[in-house]
Amino acid sequence: AITLGYLSKDHELKILKNNVPSISKPVMEKMIQLASLVRDGYGNGRIGLTLSPRSLVGWAYKIEQYNGDVREAFKVSYADKLRESDRNVVFELYTKVFGK
């Protein structure tokens, strides 16, 4: 089997900036940090759905759509797709990164 790693943080940052330039760099960096934690959780079986670069871009668009509400955008674009147990884990990680 071939296993591909995720893009570098710099590469993901560039993708986010190119797609949704209105989001601040500090928010984008936290989004990428959270994605990394979710991917670790997915890799060790704690979370059933990973957070892909495409999902990050979707989340960024939702942040714009929800007038900068990062948490609500995260919930709608990603967390609502998860089982309840996974959602709890993911929001713990969200709070660890974003603090709210």
N, C-alpha and C positions, 0 to 999 in steps of 0.2 A: 504494500500500500504506500501511496505517496502522501505525505503530509505537508501542507503548505502553511507557513506561518502567517501572521497578520502583518499588515503594513507597519512601517516605522511610525512613531508618534509624529515626527516632522512631516512625513508624507500625508498622514491623516489630517494634520493641521492645515496643510496646503489645500487638500481636497475640500475641507470645510470652508476655508477662506474663499476659495474659488466659487463655491456653490452658494454660500450664504454669508456674504461679507458684512452684513449688518450685526452679526453676533460678535461680541467682544472676544478678544484673544484669551483673557483669563477664563471666560465661560467655556470656550472651545477646549482649552487645556484640561479643565475639570471634566468635561464630557469624555474626552479621550482617556483620562485617568479612570473614570468610572467604567468605560468600555473595557479597559484592561482588566479591572477587577471582575467584571461580569464574565469575561472570557476565561479567566482563571477558574471561576466558579463552574463554568460550563465544562472546562477541561477536566475538573476533578469530580464531575457528576452532581454538584450541588444545585445547578440551574439547568433547566431543560432546553433553553433557547439562547443562543449566543447573540452578541450585539455586533453586527457586521459594519464595515465602513458605510455601506448603503443605508443601514439603519441609523447610523450617526447623522448622515445627511438628512434623512427623513425627520429625525428628531430636531435638527437645526431649523428646518423649514417650519415645523410645528411651533418652535419657540417664537419665530416671527409671527406666525398666525395667531398665537395666543398672547401677543403683546409682551413678549419677554418673560412669560411665566414658564421657567425652565422645568419645574417639577410637573406641572400639568401636561406640558408638551411631552415629557418623558413617559408619563402615565399613559397618555393616549397613543403615542407612537410605538411604544415598546411594552411597558409593563402590563397593559391590559390584555396582551396576547399570552401571558404566562398563567400557569396553574397558581392557585392561591399560595401554596407553600413556597414556590419560586418567587412570587411577587414579594412576599415578606422578606426573603433573603436579599432581593434586589433593592428594596427600599432601605434596608439596613446599610447596604453598600452606598446607596445614594446619599444617605444622611452622613455617612463617614466622609464622603467627598465634598458635598455641598453644604453640610451642616444645618440643613433645614428641610 
